[in-house]
Amino acid sequence: MLNITPNLQAPSQSLFQRSSTGFNFDNRERDNQLAEREGFIPKPPTTTGSTVVGVKYRDGVIIATDRQGTADGMITTNCMKKIYRLQENIYAGGSGVCGDLHQVARLTRAQMDLHQLQMGCKVPVVCANHFVKHMLYRYQGNIKITMLIGGVDNGGPSLYSTWFEGSTSKLPFAAQGSGSCAGLFVLEKGWNASLDEKSAESLVIDAVRSGIRNDLYSGSFIHICIIRTDYSVSLYDKISAGVPVPRPHVLRVKPQPPKVLFAADHPLEPIANSMNSLPPESNQVLPKGTRTALALARLKSKKIKETTEIDG
């Protein structure tokens, strides 16, 4: 009998894949290599958008998002899930590519479950944030998501804002997504350290609604998650934000003729130089030093002379 052992080699891992996380960016390296050759145009990335808002108030944390899913200029769904449960005391709201967001939330939840079994107590919020930011930093910004991680633990309520390249900040309020600028304006105007739950809920609703009104990629319902210091959680759709927003009238200006602001007189002098003198048939007075006009005058005089000879 012949003992034939097949020569199988494990595929080499990409620079962006250090562990079995499910992320593989080999195609990205391939596209970068093909982009250096002539005639190849890489596919542009898909534009997504959302509005994610988080607020830390006196007795907990509130995270709110819109529910609209977009891909470039197309609305794919009006019930997109953007708030994920990482632990019973930790939730995360995210924006960016839906597949990446779902995978990162799933991995984070699995790691936090293992951490809870090892510790035997509730997982601190900072542990979930550390895992997410280290994974995003490892992939050098290729995972196109941003996350707001909020929850409560023995240290009280906490809210972290983590970006796709791995940078993070611990903030009392934050906004992310394409509608973050409009939402952040509302948060900066209305937030204070003594907010109660009702006031904080009203503030995040106004912030998400402002993002929806000023961002074409945000819309549909407002999804709200409230995590309280007694470890109770409320997760629900509060209101529908699809009400048409009144727009100001277009400013119309009556057409008017242009006004003359000032006038200047430019004196004209005949050219008396023999080299630049005009033919006797032309009595045109030209600006001094205008060679183009002089050449046109000569051409016109030549045509008149040729026409006269033909008629004669």
Residue pairs with C-beta under 8 A, 6 or more apart in sequence:
14 24
14 25
14 26
14 29
15 29
16 23
16 24
16 25
16 28
16 139
16 140
16 142
17 23
17 24
17 25
17 26
18 138
21 103
21 107
21 135
22 103
22 107
23 100
23 103
23 139
23 142
23 143
25 139
25 142
28 142
31 42
31 43
32 42
34 40
34 42
35 41
35 42
45 144
46 71
46 72
46 97
47 70
47 71
47 72
47 73
47 217
48 70
48 71
48 95
48 96
48 97
48 98
48 178
48 217
49 70
49 95
49 177
49 178
49 179
49 215
49 216
49 217
49 218
50 65
50 66
50 68
50 70
50 80
50 82
50 95
50 177
50 178
50 179
50 217
50 218
51 65
51 66
51 95
51 175
51 177
51 178
51 179
51 180
51 182
51 183
51 207
51 208
51 211
51 212
51 215
51 218
52 63
52 64
52 65
52 82
52 93
52 94
52 95
52 146
52 148
52 175
52 176
52 177
52 180
53 63
53 64
53 65
53 93
53 148
53 173
53 174
53 175
53 183
53 187
53 204
53 207
53 208
53 211
54 61
54 62
54 63
54 64
54 93
54 148
54 150
54 159
54 161
54 171
54 173
54 174
54 175
54 204
55 61
55 62
55 159
55 172
55 173
55 187
55 191
55 195
55 200
55 203
55 204
55 207
56 150
56 157
56 158
56 159
56 171
56 172
56 173
57 157
57 195
57 196
57 197
57 199
57 200
58 193
58 194
58 195
58 196
58 197
59 157
59 196
59 197
59 228
59 229
60 152
60 157
60 197
60 226
60 227
60 228
60 229
61 150
61 151
61 152
61 157
61 158
61 159
61 226
61 227
62 150
62 197
62 200
62 201
62 204
62 224
62 225
62 226
62 227
63 83
63 91
63 92
63 93
63 148
63 150
63 204
63 224
63 225
63 227
64 93
64 204
64 205
64 207
64 208
64 222
64 223
64 224
64 225
64 238
65 82
65 83
65 93
65 95
65 177
65 208
65 222
65 223
66 82
66 179
66 208
66 211
66 212
66 218
66 219
66 220
66 221
66 222
66 223
66 241
67 78
67 79
67 80
67 82
67 219
67 220
67 221
67 222
67 223
67 237
68 75
68 77
68 78
68 80
68 217
68 218
68 219
68 220
69 75
69 76
69 77
69 78
69 80
69 98
70 76
70 217
75 219
78 219
78 220
78 221
79 220
79 221
80 98
80 220
82 93
82 94
82 95
82 101
82 223
83 91
83 92
83 93
83 223
83 225
83 235
84 91
84 92
84 93
84 94
84 101
84 102
84 105
84 109
85 91
85 109
86 92
86 105
86 108
86 109
86 112
86 128
86 149
86 151
87 109
87 112
87 113
87 116
87 122
87 123
87 128
87 151
88 122
88 231
88 233
89 122
89 123
89 125
89 151
89 152
89 153
89 227
89 231
89 233
90 112
90 123
90 125
90 128
90 149
90 150
90 151
90 227
91 149
91 150
91 151
91 225
91 227
91 233
91 235
92 105
92 108
92 128
92 132
92 147
92 148
92 149
92 150
93 147
93 148
93 150
93 176
93 225
94 101
94 104
94 105
94 145
94 146
94 147
94 148
94 176
95 101
95 145
95 146
95 176
95 177
95 178
96 144
96 145
96 146
96 164
97 143
97 144
97 145
100 143
100 144
100 145
101 145
101 147
104 132
104 135
104 136
104 143
104 145
104 147
107 135
108 128
108 131
108 132
111 131
112 123
112 127
112 128
112 131
115 123
115 127
116 122
116 123
122 153
122 154
122 231
123 153
124 153
124 154
124 155
125 149
125 150
125 151
125 152
125 153
125 158
125 160
126 158
126 160
128 149
128 151
129 149
129 160
129 162
129 168
132 147
132 149
132 162
133 162
133 166
133 167
133 168
134 166
135 143
136 143
136 145
136 162
136 163
136 164
136 165
136 166
137 165
137 166
138 166
140 165
141 164
141 165
141 166
143 164
144 164
145 164
146 161
146 162
146 163
146 164
146 176
146 177
147 161
147 162
147 176
148 159
148 160
148 161
148 162
148 174
148 176
149 159
149 160
149 162
150 157
150 158
150 159
150 160
150 227
151 157
151 158
151 227
152 158
152 227
152 228
152 229
152 231
156 229
157 227
157 229
158 170
159 170
159 171
159 172
159 173
159 174
160 168
160 169
160 170
160 171
161 168
161 169
161 171
161 174
161 176
162 168
163 176
172 191
172 193
173 187
173 188
173 191
174 184
174 187
175 181
175 183
175 184
175 187
175 207
175 211
177 211
177 215
177 218
178 211
178 215
178 217
178 218
179 208
179 210
179 211
179 212
179 214
179 215
179 217
179 218
180 211
181 214
182 207
182 210
182 211
182 213
182 214
182 215
183 207
183 208
183 210
183 211
184 207
185 210
186 203
186 206
186 207
186 210
187 203
187 207
190 203
190 206
191 203
195 203
197 226
197 228
201 224
201 226
201 238
204 224
205 222
205 224
205 238
205 239
208 218
208 222
208 241
209 222
209 241
211 218
212 218
212 219
212 222
212 241
213 245
219 241
219 242
220 240
220 241
220 242
221 237
221 238
221 239
221 240
221 241
221 242
222 237
222 238
222 239
222 240
222 241
223 235
223 236
223 237
223 238
224 234
224 235
224 236
224 237
224 238
225 233
225 234
225 235
226 233
226 234
226 235
227 233
266 287
268 285
268 286
268 287
268 288
269 285
269 287
269 288
270 285
270 286
271 277
271 278
271 286
271 288
271 294
276 294
278 284
278 286
278 294
278 297
278 298
278 301
279 297
279 298
279 301
281 301
281 304
281 305
282 297
282 300
282 301
284 297
286 293
286 294
286 297
287 293
